Amino acid sequence: SPAPKLVVTRAGAREVWRSEIRLRTKFTPILLKGKEGHPIDYVPRAIYIVAYETLSGWAPHLHTSDLAVVFDESHVAKAWKRMERRVDSEGRRCFRALDNVSAHCRSLAHSAKRVLLLTATPIPDRVRDLWAQLDLCEPQCWGTFFEFAARYCGAVRNEFGWDTTGSTMSEELGRRLDTLVYRVSQAEVNAHLPPLRRERIYLSPDTLSRPGEGMAQLMR
C-alpha cells in the first residue's frame, strides 16, 4: 500500500526496527532523529521510525489522514491525563493538549487511518493503564477515563481525590478485549527465536575493579 507508514518505539529499539524492516520487507526504513522535527514528504515505499523520547518535536509534522501507525511498547503511552482545562481571554472554559507522550500519541492515532498497538505488558500496574491505550486504537469507544475507571476500576472518591486502583467488571472487560486483542503465546514467540546460546565471558581483575560507568562502556 502507498499509504504513509510510521513506527513509534523507544529510542533504543529504533535500530532493531530498521534492521528487521530491511531483512523482512521490501520497504526502506527511515529514522527520524533529533528533538526538533521538520515537515516531511512521505515516500510510498518507506517506513518511518520515530522514538517516543523525541515525539513531541516530530508529532506536529506527521499528521496525515491515511497514515498507518504502529505503537511499539504502547504501554509507554498509558498516562490518562492528556488534556488540561484552561480559561481563554473571554472567560470561557476550554481544553488544551498537554505536552506529554500520551497526548502526542493520541493526536497521531486519532488522525490516522490504521492503528496497531504492540506490547507485552499492557497493564504495567493497574487496570486503569489500559484506557489510554484502548483509546488509541478505538477512539471514543471506551468513554472518558473517569467513565472507564468507574466501570472497570471501581473508582471511588475519598479524602485524597479519586481512587482508581481497583478492578471491577473483569469478565465484561475481558469479553470486550477479545474483539480487538490478539495474544501471542510463548510457544509462538519461541518458534521464531534462534536457538538458545550460552557464552562465557572472562573478565580480568583490572576490568572488575573499574568504576561502573567504565564497565558499562566496555560491555557496549
C-alpha positions as a Markdown table, in Angstrom:
| # | Residue | x | y | z |
|---|---|---|---|---|
| 1 | Ser | 0.0 | 0.0 | 0.0 |
| 2 | Pro | 1.3 | 3.5 | -0.8 |
| 3 | Ala | -0.1 | 4.9 | 2.4 |
| 4 | Pro | 2.4 | 6.6 | 4.8 |
| 5 | Lys | 3.7 | 4.2 | 7.4 |
| 6 | Leu | 5.1 | 5.1 | 10.8 |
| 7 | Val | 6.5 | 3.2 | 13.8 |
| 8 | Val | 6.7 | 4.8 | 17.2 |
| 9 | Thr | 9.1 | 3.0 | 19.5 |
| 10 | Arg | 11.7 | 3.5 | 22.2 |
| 11 | Ala | 14.9 | 5.2 | 21.2 |
| 12 | Gly | 16.9 | 2.0 | 22.0 |
| 13 | Ala | 14.7 | -0.1 | 19.7 |
| 14 | Arg | 14.9 | 2.1 | 16.5 |
| 15 | Glu | 18.0 | 0.2 | 15.1 |
| 16 | Val | 16.3 | -3.1 | 15.7 |
| 17 | Trp | 13.2 | -2.0 | 13.8 |
| 18 | Arg | 15.4 | -0.7 | 11.0 |
| 19 | Ser | 17.3 | -3.9 | 10.6 |
| 20 | Glu | 14.2 | -6.1 | 10.8 |
| 21 | Ile | 12.4 | -3.9 | 8.2 |
| 22 | Arg | 15.4 | -4.3 | 5.8 |
| 23 | Leu | 15.5 | -8.1 | 6.5 |
| 24 | Arg | 11.9 | -9.0 | 6.2 |
| 25 | Thr | 10.3 | -6.4 | 3.9 |
| 26 | Lys | 11.0 | -4.5 | 0.7 |
| 27 | Phe | 10.4 | -1.2 | 2.3 |
| 28 | Thr | 13.1 | 1.4 | 3.1 |
| 29 | Pro | 13.4 | 2.3 | 6.8 |
| 30 | Ile | 13.9 | 6.0 | 7.6 |
| 31 | Leu | 14.9 | 7.1 | 11.1 |
| 32 | Leu | 13.6 | 10.5 | 12.3 |
| 33 | Lys | 16.3 | 11.7 | 14.6 |
| 34 | Gly | 16.7 | 14.8 | 16.7 |
| 35 | Lys | 14.4 | 16.6 | 19.1 |
| 36 | Glu | 13.4 | 19.3 | 16.6 |
| 37 | Gly | 11.3 | 17.9 | 13.9 |
| 38 | His | 10.6 | 19.3 | 10.4 |
| 39 | Pro | 8.0 | 18.8 | 7.7 |
| 40 | Ile | 8.5 | 15.6 | 5.7 |
| 41 | Asp | 7.2 | 14.3 | 2.4 |
| 42 | Tyr | 6.2 | 10.7 | 2.9 |
| 43 | Val | 7.9 | 8.3 | 0.5 |
| 44 | Pro | 5.5 | 5.5 | -0.6 |
| 45 | Arg | 8.0 | 2.6 | -0.2 |
| 46 | Ala | 9.3 | 3.7 | 3.1 |
| 47 | Ile | 8.6 | 3.1 | 6.8 |
| 48 | Tyr | 9.4 | 6.0 | 9.1 |
| 49 | Ile | 10.6 | 5.3 | 12.6 |
| 50 | Val | 10.4 | 7.8 | 15.5 |
| 51 | Ala | 11.2 | 7.5 | 19.2 |
| 52 | Tyr | 8.8 | 8.3 | 22.0 |
| 53 | Glu | 11.5 | 10.4 | 23.5 |
| 54 | Thr | 11.5 | 12.8 | 20.5 |
| 55 | Leu | 7.9 | 12.5 | 19.5 |
| 56 | Ser | 7.0 | 16.0 | 20.9 |
| 57 | Gly | 9.2 | 17.6 | 18.2 |
| 58 | Trp | 8.0 | 15.4 | 15.3 |
| 59 | Ala | 4.3 | 14.8 | 16.0 |
| 60 | Pro | 3.1 | 18.1 | 14.5 |
| 61 | His | 4.7 | 17.2 | 11.2 |
| 62 | Leu | 3.5 | 13.6 | 11.0 |
| 63 | His | -0.3 | 14.0 | 10.7 |
| 64 | Thr | -2.0 | 12.8 | 7.6 |
| 65 | Ser | -5.4 | 11.2 | 7.1 |
| 66 | Asp | -4.2 | 8.0 | 5.5 |
| 67 | Leu | -1.4 | 7.3 | 8.0 |
| 68 | Ala | -0.8 | 3.7 | 9.2 |
| 69 | Val | 0.9 | 3.9 | 12.6 |
| 70 | Val | 2.4 | 1.2 | 14.9 |
| 71 | Phe | 2.9 | 2.0 | 18.5 |
| 72 | Asp | 5.6 | -0.4 | 19.8 |
| 73 | Glu | 5.5 | -0.9 | 23.6 |
| 74 | Ser | 2.3 | 1.0 | 23.7 |
| 75 | His | 2.2 | 1.0 | 27.5 |
| 76 | Val | 4.7 | 3.9 | 27.3 |
| 77 | Ala | 1.6 | 6.0 | 26.4 |
| 78 | Lys | -0.5 | 4.7 | 29.3 |
| 79 | Ala | -0.9 | 8.2 | 31.0 |
| 80 | Trp | -4.6 | 9.1 | 31.0 |
| 81 | Lys | -4.0 | 12.8 | 31.7 |
| 82 | Arg | -3.6 | 14.2 | 28.2 |
| 83 | Met | -5.6 | 17.4 | 28.4 |
| 84 | Glu | -5.8 | 20.4 | 30.8 |
| 85 | Arg | -8.6 | 22.8 | 31.4 |
| 86 | Arg | -7.9 | 26.4 | 30.5 |
| 87 | Val | -9.8 | 29.7 | 30.6 |
| 88 | Asp | -9.5 | 31.8 | 27.5 |
| 89 | Ser | -9.2 | 35.6 | 27.2 |
| 90 | Glu | -13.0 | 35.8 | 27.1 |
| 91 | Gly | -13.5 | 33.8 | 30.3 |
| 92 | Arg | -14.7 | 30.6 | 28.5 |
| 93 | Arg | -13.5 | 27.2 | 29.6 |
| 94 | Cys | -11.6 | 25.2 | 27.1 |
| 95 | Phe | -9.2 | 22.3 | 27.0 |
| 96 | Arg | -5.6 | 22.2 | 25.7 |
| 97 | Ala | -3.5 | 19.2 | 24.9 |
| 98 | Leu | -0.6 | 18.6 | 27.3 |
| 99 | Asp | 3.0 | 18.3 | 26.0 |
| 100 | Asn | 3.5 | 14.6 | 27.0 |
| 101 | Val | 4.0 | 11.3 | 25.2 |
| 102 | Ser | 0.4 | 10.1 | 25.7 |
| 103 | Ala | -1.1 | 13.4 | 24.3 |
| 104 | His | 1.1 | 13.2 | 21.2 |
| 105 | Cys | 0.3 | 9.6 | 20.6 |
| 106 | Arg | -3.4 | 10.4 | 20.9 |
| 107 | Ser | -3.2 | 13.2 | 18.3 |
| 108 | Leu | -1.4 | 10.8 | 15.9 |
| 109 | Ala | -3.7 | 7.9 | 16.5 |
| 110 | His | -6.9 | 9.9 | 16.2 |
| 111 | Ser | -5.9 | 11.3 | 12.8 |
| 112 | Ala | -4.6 | 8.0 | 11.4 |
| 113 | Lys | -6.4 | 5.6 | 9.2 |
| 114 | Arg | -4.9 | 2.4 | 10.7 |
| 115 | Val | -3.5 | 1.9 | 14.2 |
| 116 | Leu | -1.7 | -1.1 | 15.7 |
| 117 | Leu | -0.5 | -1.4 | 19.3 |
| 118 | Leu | 2.2 | -3.8 | 20.3 |
| 119 | Thr | 3.1 | -4.6 | 23.9 |
| 120 | Ala | 4.0 | -7.5 | 26.2 |
| 121 | Thr | 2.8 | -5.6 | 29.3 |
| 122 | Pro | -0.5 | -3.8 | 28.5 |
| 123 | Ile | -1.2 | -3.5 | 32.3 |
| 124 | Pro | 2.1 | -2.5 | 33.9 |
| 125 | Asp | 0.4 | -1.6 | 37.2 |
| 126 | Arg | -3.4 | -1.3 | 37.3 |
| 127 | Val | -6.4 | -1.9 | 35.0 |
| 128 | Arg | -6.6 | 1.9 | 34.6 |
| 129 | Asp | -3.4 | 1.7 | 32.5 |
| 130 | Leu | -5.5 | 0.1 | 29.7 |
| 131 | Trp | -7.7 | 3.1 | 29.0 |
| 132 | Ala | -5.2 | 5.4 | 27.2 |
| 133 | Gln | -4.0 | 2.5 | 25.0 |
| 134 | Leu | -7.6 | 1.4 | 24.1 |
| 135 | Asp | -8.4 | 5.0 | 23.3 |
| 136 | Leu | -5.6 | 5.0 | 20.7 |
| 137 | Cys | -6.9 | 2.0 | 18.7 |
| 138 | Glu | -10.7 | 2.7 | 19.3 |
| 139 | Pro | -11.2 | 6.4 | 19.8 |
| 140 | Gln | -14.4 | 7.3 | 21.7 |
| 141 | Cys | -15.4 | 3.7 | 22.1 |
| 142 | Trp | -14.3 | 3.4 | 25.7 |
| 143 | Gly | -15.6 | 6.7 | 27.0 |
| 144 | Thr | -13.7 | 9.1 | 29.1 |
| 145 | Phe | -11.1 | 8.0 | 31.6 |
| 146 | Phe | -13.4 | 8.5 | 34.5 |
| 147 | Glu | -16.2 | 6.6 | 32.8 |
| 148 | Phe | -13.8 | 3.7 | 32.2 |
| 149 | Ala | -12.5 | 3.9 | 35.8 |
| 150 | Ala | -16.0 | 3.9 | 37.3 |
| 151 | Arg | -17.0 | 0.8 | 35.4 |
| 152 | Tyr | -13.8 | -1.3 | 35.3 |
| 153 | Cys | -11.6 | 0.2 | 38.1 |
| 154 | Gly | -14.1 | 0.6 | 40.9 |
| 155 | Ala | -13.4 | 4.3 | 41.1 |
| 156 | Val | -14.4 | 5.8 | 44.5 |
| 157 | Arg | -13.9 | 9.3 | 45.8 |
| 158 | Asn | -12.0 | 9.7 | 49.1 |
| 159 | Glu | -10.4 | 12.5 | 51.1 |
| 160 | Phe | -7.4 | 12.5 | 48.7 |
| 161 | Gly | -9.4 | 12.5 | 45.4 |
| 162 | Trp | -10.3 | 9.6 | 43.1 |
| 163 | Asp | -9.0 | 6.2 | 43.9 |
| 164 | Thr | -8.8 | 4.3 | 40.6 |
| 165 | Thr | -6.6 | 1.4 | 41.7 |
| 166 | Gly | -9.3 | -1.2 | 41.8 |
| 167 | Ser | -10.7 | -3.7 | 39.3 |
| 168 | Thr | -14.4 | -4.4 | 38.6 |
| 169 | Met | -16.5 | -6.0 | 35.8 |
| 170 | Ser | -13.5 | -8.1 | 34.8 |
| 171 | Glu | -15.4 | -10.6 | 32.8 |
| 172 | Glu | -17.1 | -7.9 | 30.7 |
| 173 | Leu | -13.8 | -6.2 | 30.1 |
| 174 | Gly | -12.3 | -9.5 | 29.0 |
| 175 | Arg | -15.1 | -10.1 | 26.5 |
| 176 | Arg | -14.7 | -6.6 | 25.0 |
| 177 | Leu | -10.9 | -7.0 | 24.8 |
| 178 | Asp | -11.3 | -10.3 | 22.9 |
| 179 | Thr | -12.7 | -8.4 | 20.0 |
| 180 | Leu | -9.6 | -6.3 | 19.4 |
| 181 | Val | -6.7 | -8.1 | 21.1 |
| 182 | Tyr | -4.5 | -10.8 | 19.6 |
| 183 | Arg | -2.5 | -12.7 | 22.1 |
| 184 | Val | 0.7 | -14.3 | 21.1 |
| 185 | Ser | 1.7 | -17.3 | 23.2 |
| 186 | Gln | 5.2 | -18.0 | 24.5 |
| 187 | Ala | 5.3 | -21.1 | 22.2 |
| 188 | Glu | 4.6 | -18.9 | 19.2 |
| 189 | Val | 7.3 | -16.5 | 20.2 |
| 190 | Asn | 9.9 | -19.2 | 20.8 |
| 191 | Ala | 9.2 | -20.7 | 17.3 |
| 192 | His | 10.7 | -17.5 | 15.7 |
| 193 | Leu | 13.7 | -17.1 | 18.1 |
| 194 | Pro | 17.2 | -18.5 | 17.3 |
| 195 | Pro | 18.4 | -21.5 | 19.3 |
| 196 | Leu | 19.4 | -20.7 | 22.9 |
| 197 | Arg | 23.1 | -20.0 | 23.1 |
| 198 | Arg | 25.3 | -19.9 | 26.2 |
| 199 | Glu | 28.5 | -17.9 | 26.2 |
| 200 | Arg | 31.2 | -17.4 | 28.9 |
| 201 | Ile | 33.0 | -14.1 | 29.1 |
| 202 | Tyr | 36.1 | -14.0 | 31.3 |
| 203 | Leu | 36.9 | -10.7 | 32.9 |
| 204 | Ser | 40.3 | -9.7 | 34.2 |
| 205 | Pro | 40.8 | -8.4 | 37.8 |
| 206 | Asp | 41.6 | -5.0 | 36.3 |
| 207 | Thr | 38.3 | -4.9 | 34.4 |
| 208 | Leu | 36.4 | -5.9 | 37.5 |
| 209 | Ser | 37.9 | -3.1 | 39.5 |
| 210 | Arg | 36.9 | -0.4 | 37.1 |
| 211 | Pro | 34.1 | 2.1 | 38.0 |
| 212 | Gly | 30.6 | 1.2 | 37.0 |
| 213 | Glu | 30.4 | 3.6 | 34.0 |
| 214 | Gly | 33.7 | 2.3 | 32.6 |
| 215 | Met | 32.3 | -1.2 | 32.9 |
| 216 | Ala | 29.1 | -0.3 | 31.1 |
| 217 | Gln | 31.1 | 1.2 | 28.2 |
| 218 | Leu | 33.2 | -1.9 | 28.0 |
| 219 | Met | 30.2 | -4.1 | 27.8 |
| 220 | Arg | 28.7 | -2.0 | 25.0 |
